[in-house]
């Protein structure tokens, strides 16, 4: 991880809210941006910021999400997610999150990610898969 990843660095992700990003359980008139999709979009925004400052072979995994989904966003609107690095502690990176749609704030909170070596992570996953297969 490069020294350029430090508190204050930020990235904005803009997401068009299409049908696949909405809830359906309240019927067609009740479709709004689904909280799980908002969380996924937050994770992608933060990951992309880390990747801008990552060394070769590095990526990141999410380890903590704490948000308040403040207002509904309708299909066709754009969500703008701003992720700002608030702390870098070793390989743990914490972000302040703010999101808004075309009309109002829709989310506030925090997200943390852990920077990993992809090769080492894949080896640990293979070892876990082997243990799981042997236990079945």
C-alpha positions, 0 to 999 in steps of 0.5 A, spaced: 500 500 500 502 506 497 503 512 502 498 516 498 493 512 502 492 517 508 486 520 511 483 526 507 483 522 501 476 521 498 473 518 492 466 519 489 462 514 486 455 515 482 450 510 481 444 510 476 438 507 480 436 501 476 430 496 477 436 491 479 438 496 485 431 496 488 426 493 493 420 489 490 416 487 496 412 493 496 410 493 489 412 497 483 410 503 486 414 502 492 420 501 488 426 504 492 434 503 492 435 497 496 439 498 503 443 491 501 445 494 494 447 501 497 452 497 502 455 493 495 455 500 492 459 503 498 464 497 498 465 498 491 467 505 492 471 504 497 475 498 494 476 502 488 479 508 492 484 503 495 486 500 488 488 507 486 493 506 492 495 499 492 501 495 490 501 490 485 498 484 488 494 487 493 486 488 494 482 489 499 476 486 503 470 489 507 471 488 515 465 493 517 459 497 515 455 501 519 450 506 516 444 509 516 439 509 510 436 516 511 431 517 505 429 513 499 432 514 492 427 512 486 429 508 480 432 513 475 435 517 480 443 518 481 446 516 488 452 519 489 457 516 494 463 520 497 468 515 501 473 519 505 479 515 508 478 517 516 484 512 518 489 508 516 492 503 521 497 498 518 493 494 513 486 497 516 483 503 512 476 506 515 472 511 511 467 516 513 461 515 508 456 520 505 451 519 500 446 523 496 441 522 491 438 528 486 434 531 492 437 530 499 442 526 503 440 518 503 446 515 507 451 516 512 456 512 516 463 508 516 466 502 512 472 499 514 476 494 509 483 490 510 488 490 505 490 483 503 495 480 498 491 476 493 496 470 492 496 469 500 489 470 500 487 465 495 492 460 498 488 461 505 482 460 501 484 453 498 486 451 504 480 452 508 476 449 502 480 443 502 479 442 510 471 443 508 471 438 503 475 433 508 470 434 513 464 432 509 
